[in-house]
Amino acid sequence: MSLEERVMDLESRLAFQDDTIQALNDVLVSQQNAVDRLQLQIAALLKRQEEMGGQFESFEDEAPPPHY
């Protein structure tokens, strides 16, 4: 294999590697955005659960109805 062929082969491999790295980066960015959205949703659900938790505690403190 001549030097010119080896250089062309290396340049070709480099181009494919660059494309692969860019594709992986795009997927990683997309997944990070999804994780960020899910974390915000979980935080909102936890806040809502804490707010609603006070409503249900008052029902637990009440005595059972007379038919029990």
CHARMM internal coordinates of N, CA and C (Angstrom, degrees):
IC EDIT
DIST 1 N 1 CA 1.4621
DIST 1 CA 1 C 1.5261
ANGL 1 N 1 CA 1 C 107.73
DIST 1 C 2 N 1.3056
ANGL 1 CA 1 C 2 N 116.01
DIHE 1 N 1 CA 1 C 2 N 129.32
DIST 2 N 2 CA 1.4605
ANGL 1 C 2 N 2 CA 120.00
DIHE 1 CA 1 C 2 N 2 CA -178.00
DIST 2 CA 2 C 1.5281
ANGL 2 N 2 CA 2 C 110.21
DIHE 1 C 2 N 2 CA 2 C -77.66
DIST 2 C 3 N 1.2978
ANGL 2 CA 2 C 3 N 113.99
DIHE 2 N 2 CA 2 C 3 N 164.65
DIST 3 N 3 CA 1.4540
ANGL 2 C 3 N 3 CA 120.80
DIHE 2 CA 2 C 3 N 3 CA 179.78
DIST 3 CA 3 C 1.5270
ANGL 3 N 3 CA 3 C 110.94
DIHE 2 C 3 N 3 CA 3 C -61.02
DIST 3 C 4 N 1.3164
ANGL 3 CA 3 C 4 N 116.32
DIHE 3 N 3 CA 3 C 4 N -40.46
DIST 4 N 4 CA 1.4654
ANGL 3 C 4 N 4 CA 119.99
DIHE 3 CA 3 C 4 N 4 CA 179.65
DIST 4 CA 4 C 1.5340
ANGL 4 N 4 CA 4 C 111.41
DIHE 3 C 4 N 4 CA 4 C -63.81
DIST 4 C 5 N 1.3160
ANGL 4 CA 4 C 5 N 117.49
DIHE 4 N 4 CA 4 C 5 N -41.18
DIST 5 N 5 CA 1.4694
ANGL 4 C 5 N 5 CA 121.12
DIHE 4 CA 4 C 5 N 5 CA 177.67
DIST 5 CA 5 C 1.5250
ANGL 5 N 5 CA 5 C 111.28
DIHE 4 C 5 N 5 CA 5 C -64.85
DIST 5 C 6 N 1.3410
ANGL 5 CA 5 C 6 N 115.53
DIHE 5 N 5 CA 5 C 6 N -40.69
DIST 6 N 6 CA 1.4719
ANGL 5 C 6 N 6 CA 119.34
DIHE 5 CA 5 C 6 N 6 CA 178.71
DIST 6 CA 6 C 1.5293
ANGL 6 N 6 CA 6 C 111.39
DIHE 5 C 6 N 6 CA 6 C -63.38
DIST 6 C 7 N 1.3260
ANGL 6 CA 6 C 7 N 116.75
DIHE 6 N 6 CA 6 C 7 N -41.68
DIST 7 N 7 CA 1.4677
ANGL 6 C 7 N 7 CA 120.73
DIHE 6 CA 6 C 7 N 7 CA 179.31
DIST 7 CA 7 C 1.5250
ANGL 7 N 7 CA 7 C 109.92
DIHE 6 C 7 N 7 CA 7 C -65.44
DIST 7 C 8 N 1.3286
ANGL 7 CA 7 C 8 N 117.52
DIHE 7 N 7 CA 7 C 8 N -42.47
DIST 8 N 8 CA 1.4613
ANGL 7 C 8 N 8 CA 120.74
DIHE 7 CA 7 C 8 N 8 CA 178.55
DIST 8 CA 8 C 1.5313
ANGL 8 N 8 CA 8 C 110.80
DIHE 7 C 8 N 8 CA 8 C -62.95
DIST 8 C 9 N 1.3394
ANGL 8 CA 8 C 9 N 115.90
DIHE 8 N 8 CA 8 C 9 N -40.19
DIST 9 N 9 CA 1.4670
ANGL 8 C 9 N 9 CA 120.01
DIHE 8 CA 8 C 9 N 9 CA 177.87
DIST 9 CA 9 C 1.5193
ANGL 9 N 9 CA 9 C 110.76
DIHE 8 C 9 N 9 CA 9 C -63.36
DIST 9 C 10 N 1.3147
ANGL 9 CA 9 C 10 N 116.62
DIHE 9 N 9 CA 9 C 10 N -44.13
DIST 10 N 10 CA 1.4706
ANGL 9 C 10 N 10 CA 120.41
DIHE 9 CA 9 C 10 N 10 CA 178.36
DIST 10 CA 10 C 1.5288
ANGL 10 N 10 CA 10 C 111.63
DIHE 9 C 10 N 10 CA 10 C -64.20
DIST 10 C 11 N 1.3152
ANGL 10 CA 10 C 11 N 117.35
DIHE 10 N 10 CA 10 C 11 N -41.03
DIST 11 N 11 CA 1.4628
ANGL 10 C 11 N 11 CA 120.59
DIHE 10 CA 10 C 11 N 11 CA 178.02
DIST 11 CA 11 C 1.5221
ANGL 11 N 11 CA 11 C 110.95
DIHE 10 C 11 N 11 CA 11 C -64.13
DIST 11 C 12 N 1.3052
ANGL 11 CA 11 C 12 N 116.33
DIHE 11 N 11 CA 11 C 12 N -39.48
DIST 12 N 12 CA 1.4639
ANGL 11 C 12 N 12 CA 120.33
DIHE 11 CA 11 C 12 N 12 CA 177.94
DIST 12 CA 12 C 1.5261
ANGL 12 N 12 CA 12 C 110.66
DIHE 11 C 12 N 12 CA 12 C -63.78
DIST 12 C 13 N 1.3346
ANGL 12 CA 12 C 13 N 115.94
DIHE 12 N 12 CA 12 C 13 N -46.38
DIST 13 N 13 CA 1.4697
ANGL 12 C 13 N 13 CA 119.83
DIHE 12 CA 12 C 13 N 13 CA 178.27
DIST 13 CA 13 C 1.5258
ANGL 13 N 13 CA 13 C 111.36
DIHE 12 C 13 N 13 CA 13 C -60.90
DIST 13 C 14 N 1.3170
ANGL 13 CA 13 C 14 N 115.80
DIHE 13 N 13 CA 13 C 14 N -40.82
DIST 14 N 14 CA 1.4639
ANGL 13 C 14 N 14 CA 120.08
DIHE 13 CA 13 C 14 N 14 CA 179.41
DIST 14 CA 14 C 1.5269
ANGL 14 N 14 CA 14 C 111.06
DIHE 13 C 14 N 14 CA 14 C -61.92
DIST 14 C 15 N 1.3288
ANGL 14 CA 14 C 15 N 116.76
DIHE 14 N 14 CA 14 C 15 N -41.40
DIST 15 N 15 CA 1.4639
ANGL 14 C 15 N 15 CA 120.63
DIHE 14 CA 14 C 15 N 15 CA 179.51
DIST 15 CA 15 C 1.5294
ANGL 15 N 15 CA 15 C 110.61
DIHE 14 C 15 N 15 CA 15 C -63.42
DIST 15 C 16 N 1.3373
ANGL 15 CA 15 C 16 N 117.36
DIHE 15 N 15 CA 15 C 16 N -43.30
DIST 16 N 16 CA 1.4630
ANGL 15 C 16 N 16 CA 120.22
DIHE 15 CA 15 C 16 N 16 CA 177.95
DIST 16 CA 16 C 1.5251
ANGL 16 N 16 CA 16 C 111.07
DIHE 15 C 16 N 16 CA 16 C -65.34
DIST 16 C 17 N 1.3207
ANGL 16 CA 16 C 17 N 117.06
DIHE 16 N 16 CA 16 C 17 N -38.45
DIST 17 N 17 CA 1.4648
ANGL 16 C 17 N 17 CA 120.01
DIHE 16 CA 16 C 17 N 17 CA 178.41
DIST 17 CA 17 C 1.5290
ANGL 17 N 17 CA 17 C 111.20
DIHE 16 C 17 N 17 CA 17 C -65.40
DIST 17 C 18 N 1.3286
ANGL 17 CA 17 C 18 N 115.83
DIHE 17 N 17 CA 17 C 18 N -40.65
DIST 18 N 18 CA 1.4683
ANGL 17 C 18 N 18 CA 119.34
DIHE 17 CA 17 C 18 N 18 CA 177.30
DIST 18 CA 18 C 1.5303
ANGL 18 N 18 CA 18 C 110.92
DIHE 17 C 18 N 18 CA 18 C -61.18
DIST 18 C 19 N 1.3171
ANGL 18 CA 18 C 19 N 116.79
DIHE 18 N 18 CA 18 C 19 N -42.86
DIST 19 N 19 CA 1.4682
ANGL 18 C 19 N 19 CA 120.65
DIHE 18 CA 18 C 19 N 19 CA 178.50
DIST 19 CA 19 C 1.5282
ANGL 19 N 19 CA 19 C 110.71
DIHE 18 C 19 N 19 CA 19 C -63.44
DIST 19 C 20 N 1.3267
ANGL 19 CA 19 C 20 N 116.32
DIHE 19 N 19 CA 19 C 20 N -42.00
DIST 20 N 20 CA 1.4693
ANGL 19 C 20 N 20 CA 120.61
DIHE 19 CA 19 C 20 N 20 CA -179.92
DIST 20 CA 20 C 1.5186
ANGL 20 N 20 CA 20 C 110.78
DIHE 19 C 20 N 20 CA 20 C -65.21
DIST 20 C 21 N 1.3060
ANGL 20 CA 20 C 21 N 117.16
DIHE 20 N 20 CA 20 C 21 N -43.60
DIST 21 N 21 CA 1.4629
ANGL 20 C 21 N 21 CA 121.18
DIHE 20 CA 20 C 21 N 21 CA 179.35
DIST 21 CA 21 C 1.5268
ANGL 21 N 21 CA 21 C 110.07
DIHE 20 C 21 N 21 CA 21 C -62.61
DIST 21 C 22 N 1.3107
ANGL 21 CA 21 C 22 N 117.94
DIHE 21 N 21 CA 21 C 22 N -41.78
DIST 22 N 22 CA 1.4613
ANGL 21 C 22 N 22 CA 121.01
DIHE 21 CA 21 C 22 N 22 CA 178.97
DIST 22 CA 22 C 1.5289
ANGL 22 N 22 CA 22 C 110.98
DIHE 21 C 22 N 22 CA 22 C -64.46
DIST 22 C 23 N 1.3372
ANGL 22 CA 22 C 23 N 116.45
DIHE 22 N 22 CA 22 C 23 N -42.03
DIST 23 N 23 CA 1.4697
ANGL 22 C 23 N 23 CA 120.07
DIHE 22 CA 22 C 23 N 23 CA 178.70
DIST 23 CA 23 C 1.5253
ANGL 23 N 23 CA 23 C 110.60
DIHE 22 C 23 N 23 CA 23 C -63.75
DIST 23 C 24 N 1.3296
ANGL 23 CA 23 C 24 N 116.85
DIHE 23 N 23 CA 23 C 24 N -42.52
DIST 24 N 24 CA 1.4648
ANGL 23 C 24 N 24 CA 120.32
DIHE 23 CA 23 C 24 N 24 CA 177.73
DIST 24 CA 24 C 1.5303
ANGL 24 N 24 CA 24 C 111.23
DIHE 23 C 24 N 24 CA 24 C -64.01
DIST 24 C 25 N 1.3118
ANGL 24 CA 24 C 25 N 116.64
DIHE 24 N 24 CA 24 C 25 N -39.08
DIST 25 N 25 CA 1.4552
ANGL 24 C 25 N 25 CA 120.21
DIHE 24 CA 24 C 25 N 25 CA 178.31
DIST 25 CA 25 C 1.5244
ANGL 25 N 25 CA 25 C 111.03
DIHE 24 C 25 N 25 CA 25 C -63.87
DIST 25 C 26 N 1.3288
ANGL 25 CA 25 C 26 N 116.79
DIHE 25 N 25 CA 25 C 26 N -41.88
DIST 26 N 26 CA 1.4647
ANGL 25 C 26 N 26 CA 120.70
DIHE 25 CA 25 C 26 N 26 CA 178.41
DIST 26 CA 26 C 1.5261
ANGL 26 N 26 CA 26 C 111.21
DIHE 25 C 26 N 26 CA 26 C -61.28
DIST 26 C 27 N 1.3304
ANGL 26 CA 26 C 27 N 116.42
DIHE 26 N 26 CA 26 C 27 N -42.03
DIST 27 N 27 CA 1.4684
ANGL 26 C 27 N 27 CA 120.34
DIHE 26 CA 26 C 27 N 27 CA 178.47
DIST 27 CA 27 C 1.5193
ANGL 27 N 27 CA 27 C 110.09
DIHE 26 C 27 N 27 CA 27 C -65.58
DIST 27 C 28 N 1.3173
ANGL 27 CA 27 C 28 N 116.72
DIHE 27 N 27 CA 27 C 28 N -42.00
DIST 28 N 28 CA 1.4615
ANGL 27 C 28 N 28 CA 120.97
DIHE 27 CA 27 C 28 N 28 CA -179.91
DIST 28 CA 28 C 1.5251
ANGL 28 N 28 CA 28 C 111.43
DIHE 27 C 28 N 28 CA 28 C -62.39
DIST 28 C 29 N 1.3126
ANGL 28 CA 28 C 29 N 117.30
DIHE 28 N 28 CA 28 C 29 N -42.95
DIST 29 N 29 CA 1.4677
ANGL 28 C 29 N 29 CA 121.20
DIHE 28 CA 28 C 29 N 29 CA 178.27
DIST 29 CA 29 C 1.5256
ANGL 29 N 29 CA 29 C 110.21
DIHE 28 C 29 N 29 CA 29 C -62.94
DIST 29 C 30 N 1.3158
ANGL 29 CA 29 C 30 N 116.72
DIHE 29 N 29 CA 29 C 30 N -42.91
DIST 30 N 30 CA 1.4596
ANGL 29 C 30 N 30 CA 120.92
DIHE 29 CA 29 C 30 N 30 CA 178.98
DIST 30 CA 30 C 1.5255
ANGL 30 N 30 CA 30 C 111.26
DIHE 29 C 30 N 30 CA 30 C -62.47
DIST 30 C 31 N 1.3209
ANGL 30 CA 30 C 31 N 116.46
DIHE 30 N 30 CA 30 C 31 N -43.69
DIST 31 N 31 CA 1.4682
ANGL 30 C 31 N 31 CA 119.91
DIHE 30 CA 30 C 31 N 31 CA 179.42
DIST 31 CA 31 C 1.5260
ANGL 31 N 31 CA 31 C 111.05
DIHE 30 C 31 N 31 CA 31 C -66.27
DIST 31 C 32 N 1.3198
ANGL 31 CA 31 C 32 N 117.80
DIHE 31 N 31 CA 31 C 32 N -38.26
DIST 32 N 32 CA 1.4586
ANGL 31 C 32 N 32 CA 120.12
DIHE 31 CA 31 C 32 N 32 CA 178.99
DIST 32 CA 32 C 1.5274
ANGL 32 N 32 CA 32 C 110.47
DIHE 31 C 32 N 32 CA 32 C -65.37
DIST 32 C 33 N 1.3278
ANGL 32 CA 32 C 33 N 117.09
DIHE 32 N 32 CA 32 C 33 N -38.47
DIST 33 N 33 CA 1.4636
ANGL 32 C 33 N 33 CA 120.01
DIHE 32 CA 32 C 33 N 33 CA 176.44
DIST 33 CA 33 C 1.5252
ANGL 33 N 33 CA 33 C 110.67
DIHE 32 C 33 N 33 CA 33 C -63.15
DIST 33 C 34 N 1.3220
ANGL 33 CA 33 C 34 N 117.13
DIHE 33 N 33 CA 33 C 34 N -39.87
DIST 34 N 34 CA 1.4631
ANGL 33 C 34 N 34 CA 121.01
DIHE 33 CA 33 C 34 N 34 CA 178.41
DIST 34 CA 34 C 1.5196
ANGL 34 N 34 CA 34 C 110.19
DIHE 33 C 34 N 34 CA 34 C -65.67
DIST 34 C 35 N 1.3124
ANGL 34 CA 34 C 35 N 117.76
DIHE 34 N 34 CA 34 C 35 N -41.92
DIST 35 N 35 CA 1.4707
ANGL 34 C 35 N 35 CA 121.35
DIHE 34 CA 34 C 35 N 35 CA 178.47
DIST 35 CA 35 C 1.5307
ANGL 35 N 35 CA 35 C 109.91
DIHE 34 C 35 N 35 CA 35 C -63.26
DIST 35 C 36 N 1.3088
ANGL 35 CA 35 C 36 N 117.24
DIHE 35 N 35 CA 35 C 36 N -42.57
DIST 36 N 36 CA 1.4702
ANGL 35 C 36 N 36 CA 120.50
DIHE 35 CA 35 C 36 N 36 CA 178.75
DIST 36 CA 36 C 1.5278
ANGL 36 N 36 CA 36 C 111.16
DIHE 35 C 36 N 36 CA 36 C -60.80
DIST 36 C 37 N 1.3359
ANGL 36 CA 36 C 37 N 116.55
DIHE 36 N 36 CA 36 C 37 N -43.84
DIST 37 N 37 CA 1.4738
ANGL 36 C 37 N 37 CA 119.82
DIHE 36 CA 36 C 37 N 37 CA 178.64
DIST 37 CA 37 C 1.5208
ANGL 37 N 37 CA 37 C 110.95
DIHE 36 C 37 N 37 CA 37 C -63.83
DIST 37 C 38 N 1.3210
ANGL 37 CA 37 C 38 N 117.46
DIHE 37 N 37 CA 37 C 38 N -41.63
DIST 38 N 38 CA 1.4664
ANGL 37 C 38 N 38 CA 120.97
DIHE 37 CA 37 C 38 N 38 CA 179.48
DIST 38 CA 38 C 1.5300
ANGL 38 N 38 CA 38 C 111.42
DIHE 37 C 38 N 38 CA 38 C -65.05
DIST 38 C 39 N 1.3221
ANGL 38 CA 38 C 39 N 117.14
DIHE 38 N 38 CA 38 C 39 N -38.07
DIST 39 N 39 CA 1.4600
ANGL 38 C 39 N 39 CA 119.85
DIHE 38 CA 38 C 39 N 39 CA 177.70
DIST 39 CA 39 C 1.5219
ANGL 39 N 39 CA 39 C 111.06
DIHE 38 C 39 N 39 CA 39 C -64.73
DIST 39 C 40 N 1.3281
ANGL 39 CA 39 C 40 N 117.30
DIHE 39 N 39 CA 39 C 40 N -39.12
DIST 40 N 40 CA 1.4620
ANGL 39 C 40 N 40 CA 120.25
DIHE 39 CA 39 C 40 N 40 CA 176.86
DIST 40 CA 40 C 1.5274
ANGL 40 N 40 CA 40 C 111.12
DIHE 39 C 40 N 40 CA 40 C -64.97
DIST 40 C 41 N 1.3309
ANGL 40 CA 40 C 41 N 116.64
DIHE 40 N 40 CA 40 C 41 N -40.06
DIST 41 N 41 CA 1.4626
ANGL 40 C 41 N 41 CA 120.63
DIHE 40 CA 40 C 41 N 41 CA 178.70
DIST 41 CA 41 C 1.5239
ANGL 41 N 41 CA 41 C 110.97
DIHE 40 C 41 N 41 CA 41 C -65.58
DIST 41 C 42 N 1.3147
ANGL 41 CA 41 C 42 N 117.24
DIHE 41 N 41 CA 41 C 42 N -41.09
DIST 42 N 42 CA 1.4645
ANGL 41 C 42 N 42 CA 120.56
DIHE 41 CA 41 C 42 N 42 CA 178.89
DIST 42 CA 42 C 1.5172
ANGL 42 N 42 CA 42 C 110.16
DIHE 41 C 42 N 42 CA 42 C -64.62
DIST 42 C 43 N 1.3242
ANGL 42 CA 42 C 43 N 117.09
DIHE 42 N 42 CA 42 C 43 N -42.51
DIST 43 N 43 CA 1.4648
ANGL 42 C 43 N 43 CA 120.37
DIHE 42 CA 42 C 43 N 43 CA 178.65
DIST 43 CA 43 C 1.5307
ANGL 43 N 43 CA 43 C 110.46
DIHE 42 C 43 N 43 CA 43 C -61.48
DIST 43 C 44 N 1.3281
ANGL 43 CA 43 C 44 N 116.70
DIHE 43 N 43 CA 43 C 44 N -41.09
DIST 44 N 44 CA 1.4662
ANGL 43 C 44 N 44 CA 120.05
DIHE 43 CA 43 C 44 N 44 CA 179.04
DIST 44 CA 44 C 1.5281
ANGL 44 N 44 CA 44 C 110.78
DIHE 43 C 44 N 44 CA 44 C -66.18
DIST 44 C 45 N 1.3287
ANGL 44 CA 44 C 45 N 116.95
DIHE 44 N 44 CA 44 C 45 N -39.95
DIST 45 N 45 CA 1.4683
ANGL 44 C 45 N 45 CA 120.12
DIHE 44 CA 44 C 45 N 45 CA 178.43
DIST 45 CA 45 C 1.5261
ANGL 45 N 45 CA 45 C 111.50
DIHE 44 C 45 N 45 CA 45 C -65.77
DIST 45 C 46 N 1.3286
ANGL 45 CA 45 C 46 N 117.02
DIHE 45 N 45 CA 45 C 46 N -40.15
DIST 46 N 46 CA 1.4667
ANGL 45 C 46 N 46 CA 120.10
DIHE 45 CA 45 C 46 N 46 CA 177.94
DIST 46 CA 46 C 1.5257
ANGL 46 N 46 CA 46 C 111.23
DIHE 45 C 46 N 46 CA 46 C -63.47
DIST 46 C 47 N 1.3295
ANGL 46 CA 46 C 47 N 115.92
DIHE 46 N 46 CA 46 C 47 N -41.99
DIST 47 N 47 CA 1.4595
ANGL 46 C 47 N 47 CA 119.92
DIHE 46 CA 46 C 47 N 47 CA 178.57
DIST 47 CA 47 C 1.5243
ANGL 47 N 47 CA 47 C 110.17
DIHE 46 C 47 N 47 CA 47 C -63.26
DIST 47 C 48 N 1.3178
ANGL 47 CA 47 C 48 N 116.02
DIHE 47 N 47 CA 47 C 48 N -43.35
DIST 48 N 48 CA 1.4699
ANGL 47 C 48 N 48 CA 120.51
DIHE 47 CA 47 C 48 N 48 CA 179.38
DIST 48 CA 48 C 1.5262
ANGL 48 N 48 CA 48 C 110.86
DIHE 47 C 48 N 48 CA 48 C -64.25
DIST 48 C 49 N 1.3215
ANGL 48 CA 48 C 49 N 116.77
DIHE 48 N 48 CA 48 C 49 N -39.92
DIST 49 N 49 CA 1.4629
ANGL 48 C 49 N 49 CA 120.61
DIHE 48 CA 48 C 49 N 49 CA 179.09
DIST 49 CA 49 C 1.5291
ANGL 49 N 49 CA 49 C 110.32
DIHE 48 C 49 N 49 CA 49 C -64.84
DIST 49 C 50 N 1.3200
ANGL 49 CA 49 C 50 N 117.18
DIHE 49 N 49 CA 49 C 50 N -40.97
DIST 50 N 50 CA 1.4615
ANGL 49 C 50 N 50 CA 120.02
DIHE 49 CA 49 C 50 N 50 CA 178.13
DIST 50 CA 50 C 1.5280
ANGL 50 N 50 CA 50 C 111.09
DIHE 49 C 50 N 50 CA 50 C -63.68
DIST 50 C 51 N 1.3364
ANGL 50 CA 50 C 51 N 116.04
DIHE 50 N 50 CA 50 C 51 N -40.39
DIST 51 N 51 CA 1.4580
ANGL 50 C 51 N 51 CA 119.92
DIHE 50 CA 50 C 51 N 51 CA 179.32
DIST 51 CA 51 C 1.5255
ANGL 51 N 51 CA 51 C 111.12
DIHE 50 C 51 N 51 CA 51 C -65.80
DIST 51 C 52 N 1.3078
ANGL 51 CA 51 C 52 N 116.53
DIHE 51 N 51 CA 51 C 52 N -39.59
DIST 52 N 52 CA 1.4577
ANGL 51 C 52 N 52 CA 120.74
DIHE 51 CA 51 C 52 N 52 CA -178.62
DIST 52 CA 52 C 1.5241
ANGL 52 N 52 CA 52 C 111.47
DIHE 51 C 52 N 52 CA 52 C -79.52
DIST 52 C 53 N 1.3220
ANGL 52 CA 52 C 53 N 117.60
DIHE 52 N 52 CA 52 C 53 N -21.49
DIST 53 N 53 CA 1.4520
ANGL 52 C 53 N 53 CA 121.41
DIHE 52 CA 52 C 53 N 53 CA -179.59
DIST 53 CA 53 C 1.5146
ANGL 53 N 53 CA 53 C 112.20
DIHE 52 C 53 N 53 CA 53 C -59.77
DIST 53 C 54 N 1.2981
ANGL 53 CA 53 C 54 N 117.94
DIHE 53 N 53 CA 53 C 54 N -36.89
DIST 54 N 54 CA 1.4545
ANGL 53 C 54 N 54 CA 121.94
DIHE 53 CA 53 C 54 N 54 CA 178.59
DIST 54 CA 54 C 1.5199
ANGL 54 N 54 CA 54 C 111.86
DIHE 53 C 54 N 54 CA 54 C -64.88
DIST 54 C 55 N 1.2988
ANGL 54 CA 54 C 55 N 118.77
DIHE 54 N 54 CA 54 C 55 N -31.74
DIST 55 N 55 CA 1.4575
ANGL 54 C 55 N 55 CA 122.29
DIHE 54 CA 54 C 55 N 55 CA 179.83
DIST 55 CA 55 C 1.5205
ANGL 55 N 55 CA 55 C 110.87
DIHE 54 C 55 N 55 CA 55 C -68.84
DIST 55 C 56 N 1.3138
ANGL 55 CA 55 C 56 N 117.21
DIHE 55 N 55 CA 55 C 56 N -39.37
DIST 56 N 56 CA 1.4535
ANGL 55 C 56 N 56 CA 120.23
DIHE 55 CA 55 C 56 N 56 CA -175.93
DIST 56 CA 56 C 1.5270
ANGL 56 N 56 CA 56 C 112.33
DIHE 55 C 56 N 56 CA 56 C -80.43
DIST 56 C 57 N 1.3142
ANGL 56 CA 56 C 57 N 117.87
DIHE 56 N 56 CA 56 C 57 N -25.35
DIST 57 N 57 CA 1.4593
ANGL 56 C 57 N 57 CA 120.25
DIHE 56 CA 56 C 57 N 57 CA 178.67
DIST 57 CA 57 C 1.5268
ANGL 57 N 57 CA 57 C 110.94
DIHE 56 C 57 N 57 CA 57 C -63.99
DIST 57 C 58 N 1.3146
ANGL 57 CA 57 C 58 N 117.67
DIHE 57 N 57 CA 57 C 58 N -35.15
DIST 58 N 58 CA 1.4572
ANGL 57 C 58 N 58 CA 120.22
DIHE 57 CA 57 C 58 N 58 CA -179.08
DIST 58 CA 58 C 1.5226
ANGL 58 N 58 CA 58 C 110.68
DIHE 57 C 58 N 58 CA 58 C -65.97
DIST 58 C 59 N 1.3209
ANGL 58 CA 58 C 59 N 117.94
DIHE 58 N 58 CA 58 C 59 N -31.95
DIST 59 N 59 CA 1.4586
ANGL 58 C 59 N 59 CA 120.88
DIHE 58 CA 58 C 59 N 59 CA 178.33
DIST 59 CA 59 C 1.5283
ANGL 59 N 59 CA 59 C 111.02
DIHE 58 C 59 N 59 CA 59 C -72.30
DIST 59 C 60 N 1.3032
ANGL 59 CA 59 C 60 N 117.97
DIHE 59 N 59 CA 59 C 60 N -33.46
DIST 60 N 60 CA 1.4530
ANGL 59 C 60 N 60 CA 121.18
DIHE 59 CA 59 C 60 N 60 CA -179.44
DIST 60 CA 60 C 1.5152
ANGL 60 N 60 CA 60 C 111.63
DIHE 59 C 60 N 60 CA 60 C -69.97
DIST 60 C 61 N 1.3237
ANGL 60 CA 60 C 61 N 118.42
DIHE 60 N 60 CA 60 C 61 N -30.56
DIST 61 N 61 CA 1.4517
ANGL 60 C 61 N 61 CA 122.23
DIHE 60 CA 60 C 61 N 61 CA -178.24
DIST 61 CA 61 C 1.5162
ANGL 61 N 61 CA 61 C 112.84
DIHE 60 C 61 N 61 CA 61 C -75.53
DIST 61 C 62 N 1.3036
ANGL 61 CA 61 C 62 N 118.00
DIHE 61 N 61 CA 61 C 62 N -19.94
DIST 62 N 62 CA 1.4695
ANGL 61 C 62 N 62 CA 120.53
DIHE 61 CA 61 C 62 N 62 CA -177.74
DIST 62 CA 62 C 1.5177
ANGL 62 N 62 CA 62 C 110.75
DIHE 61 C 62 N 62 CA 62 C -72.73
DIST 62 C 63 N 1.3273
ANGL 62 CA 62 C 63 N 116.14
DIHE 62 N 62 CA 62 C 63 N 150.23
DIST 63 N 63 CA 1.4505
ANGL 62 C 63 N 63 CA 121.36
DIHE 62 CA 62 C 63 N 63 CA 179.00
DIST 63 CA 63 C 1.5419
ANGL 63 N 63 CA 63 C 109.11
DIHE 62 C 63 N 63 CA 63 C -70.50
DIST 63 C 64 N 1.3140
ANGL 63 CA 63 C 64 N 118.08
DIHE 63 N 63 CA 63 C 64 N 151.38
DIST 64 N 64 CA 1.4581
ANGL 63 C 64 N 64 CA 119.44
DIHE 63 CA 63 C 64 N 64 CA 179.07
DIST 64 CA 64 C 1.5360
ANGL 64 N 64 CA 64 C 110.72
DIHE 63 C 64 N 64 CA 64 C -65.81
DIST 64 C 65 N 1.3023
ANGL 64 CA 64 C 65 N 117.31
DIHE 64 N 64 CA 64 C 65 N 155.59
DIST 65 N 65 CA 1.4597
ANGL 64 C 65 N 65 CA 119.98
DIHE 64 CA 64 C 65 N 65 CA 179.76
DIST 65 CA 65 C 1.5400
ANGL 65 N 65 CA 65 C 110.63
DIHE 64 C 65 N 65 CA 65 C -61.65
DIST 65 C 66 N 1.3349
ANGL 65 CA 65 C 66 N 117.81
DIHE 65 N 65 CA 65 C 66 N 159.49
DIST 66 N 66 CA 1.4729
ANGL 65 C 66 N 66 CA 120.77
DIHE 65 CA 65 C 66 N 66 CA -173.82
DIST 66 CA 66 C 1.5289
ANGL 66 N 66 CA 66 C 114.25
DIHE 65 C 66 N 66 CA 66 C -63.24
DIST 66 C 67 N 1.3075
ANGL 66 CA 66 C 67 N 119.57
DIHE 66 N 66 CA 66 C 67 N -21.44
DIST 67 N 67 CA 1.4478
ANGL 66 C 67 N 67 CA 119.78
DIHE 66 CA 66 C 67 N 67 CA -176.88
DIST 67 CA 67 C 1.5226
ANGL 67 N 67 CA 67 C 112.95
DIHE 66 C 67 N 67 CA 67 C -77.24
DIST 67 C 68 N 1.3477
ANGL 67 CA 67 C 68 N 119.69
DIHE 67 N 67 CA 67 C 68 N -0.05
DIST 68 N 68 CA 1.4617
ANGL 67 C 68 N 68 CA 122.02
DIHE 67 CA 67 C 68 N 68 CA 178.05
DIST 68 CA 68 C 1.4877
ANGL 68 N 68 CA 68 C 110.26
DIHE 67 C 68 N 68 CA 68 C -88.77
END
COOR INIT
IC SEED 1 N 1 CA 1 C
IC BUILD
